[in-house]
Amino acid sequence: MCESSAQSMSKCTELTLNRDAVIDTDRISNLPDSLLYHILSFLPTKEAVATTILSKRWKPLWTLVPTLDLRDNRWEKPKCFKYIVYRVLALHIAPSLRGFRLTCHSPCNSFHLDTWIHAALARNVQQLHLEIYLDGRPDDGHDYKGKDFKLPSSLYTCKTVVVLELRGGIFLDPPPSFQFPSLKILRLSKIIYGSMNSILTLISGCPVLEDLSVVRVTTNRVISFKIKVHTLKRLHIGFKSYKPEPPDYNLEIHTPALEYFRFSGHLRNIVFHEKLAHLIEARVNIYAPEDWTRVYEIYYGDRVFKLLRALNNAKFLSLFPGDKECIAFGSIYPSMFQNVVRLNFKVTPSNWHVLLALLLVAPNLEVLDLKKDYDNENRLCWMELPDAPGCLSSRLTTFNFDGFEKLDHEVKFVKYILKEARALNTTTIKIPAKLSKEDVFETLSMFPGLSTTCLITVEKGSRVPYAP
């Protein structure tokens, strides 16, 4: 009797769940077309097409979604992808395209690529993303050495494109005269350039450009270029090399309206020709050469401080100045950082002196975030902390240290911050699993001169690995 009753209740519960699922499905299906188009626009086209099996209501929806996201992969037969793309373009009837993404990682014929890009341009595409490797995408960590894909000339006559992203084995050689009147965001990643003037020619035809990202593999042909855009507000530069000794390059930048700057990679000669009076945020992540010598040390130090001199108006500064030995003479900074209110710094044994010197020239700093990049090979580069009061910003209110391991120099630094930052009200210390929260908290609480208004929190969760 009890067993029969239990089975009945189980069936009732199952029916209720199924009914609720139907109701939920109906709720989605009953949404207006415009909202369903918007939802489907976030899916790759392959997945958007798959929704046709849900019901008759869903069958025509994908054909009117204002975006197409067509991606192949290296494990898919090229012929299959080609037929799929032509079929999608034939069935898709949206009069205009907000976005068109074409990703070809497997070998493909340039004739078909031209045809597909033409189809997007004919529908007044606004966001165009192309990642193309005619001879197939190389494995990670390797340069593309295959055949270049030259962009169709019709692209340079497009008046509607607002966002243009080019990646991979695409050959950029724009005509001397053209214009992208609507282009505001341009992203170029690991593409091939026809000449040292290719980028300058391209951006010269972008009168309203605001956001530019250029990621280069410095082994591919052109290694010197200019960026001259008076309307530019955001700039990201990335230089990467798969060679032990990265080649030299020269980059000249004319961007007087710049507000956000980001650099990552191997640093060579970067020159800003105008003062960055409007700069809000700067993020710098420098890769040190593998073949590190004293000559490189001095050379890199000069380049680091030359770059920082140009960025000294930033309010928010994120800095990782390299991880090989001591970077030149970190105790001497070229200028004051009067405007910096927040500093994010990735610290290693070899760059403590750089951090300490920077704190002495940032009198208005309010937030200090330290992230420890674990390294037990490089020698410790340290400078003595000043004894005189007033050397640290009197406005420092927040101090975060992720990766604290209770090493002698780390304890000395935290002690200095807690003592000298008289306005400090929040301190968060993240430690690895090998340390005890109670033990670390007790150590910090014992420091003399600690502010009674400062809240100290010790948390576990740092990703600093255990060093045996």
Stockholm file with secondary structure:
# STOCKHOLM 1.0

chainA/1-468         MCESSAQSMSKCTELTLNRDAVIDTDRISNLPDSLLYHILSFLPTKEAVATTILSKRWKPLWTLVPTLDLRDNRWEKPKCFKYIVYRVLALHIAPSLRGFRLTCHSPCNSFHLDTWIHAALARNVQQLHLEIYLDGRPDDGHDYKGKDFKLPSSLYTCKTVVVLELRGGIFLDPPPSFQFPSLKILRLSKIIYGSMNSILTLISGCPVLEDLSVVRVTTNRVISFKIKVHTLKRLHIGFKSYKPEPPDYNLEIHTPALEYFRFSGHLRNIVFHEKLAHLIEARVNIYAPEDWTRVYEIYYGDRVFKLLRALNNAKFLSLFPGDKECIAFGSIYPSMFQNVVRLNFKVTPSNWHVLLALLLVAPNLEVLDLKKDYDNENRLCWMELPDAPGCLSSRLTTFNFDGFEKLDHEVKFVKYILKEARALNTTTIKIPAKLSKEDVFETLSMFPGLSTTCLITVEKGSRVPYAP
#=GR chainA/1-468 SS CHHHHHHHHHHHHHHHHHHHHHHHHHHHHTSCHHHHHHHHTTSCHHHHHHGGGSCGGGTTGGGGCSEEEEECCTTSCHHHHHHHHHHHHHHCCCSSCSEEEEEECSCCCHHHHHHHHHHHHHTTCSEEEEEECTTCCCCTTSCCCSCCEECCGGGGGCSSCCEEEEEESEEECCCSSCCCTTCCEEEEESCEESSTTHHHHHHHTCTTCCEEEEEEETTSSCCEEEEECTTCCEEEEEEECSSSSCCCCEEEEECTTCCEEEEEEECCEEEECSCCTTCCEEEEEEECCSSCCHHHHHHHHHHHHHHHHHTTTCSEEEEECCSSSCCSCTTCCSSCCTTCCEEEEEECGGGHHHHHHHHHTCTTCCEEEEEECCCSSSCCCCCCCCCSTTCSCTTCCEEEEETCCCCHHHHHHHHHHHHHCTTCCEEEEEECTTSCHHHHHHHHHTCTTCCTTCEEEEEECCCCCCCC
#=GC SS_cons         CHHHHHHHHHHHHHHHHHHHHHHHHHHHHTSCHHHHHHHHTTSCHHHHHHGGGSCGGGTTGGGGCSEEEEECCTTSCHHHHHHHHHHHHHHCCCSSCSEEEEEECSCCCHHHHHHHHHHHHHTTCSEEEEEECTTCCCCTTSCCCSCCEECCGGGGGCSSCCEEEEEESEEECCCSSCCCTTCCEEEEESCEESSTTHHHHHHHTCTTCCEEEEEEETTSSCCEEEEECTTCCEEEEEEECSSSSCCCCEEEEECTTCCEEEEEEECCEEEECSCCTTCCEEEEEEECCSSCCHHHHHHHHHHHHHHHHHTTTCSEEEEECCSSSCCSCTTCCSSCCTTCCEEEEEECGGGHHHHHHHHHTCTTCCEEEEEECCCSSSCCCCCCCCCSTTCSCTTCCEEEEETCCCCHHHHHHHHHHHHHCTTCCEEEEEECTTSCHHHHHHHHHTCTTCCTTCEEEEEECCCCCCCC
//
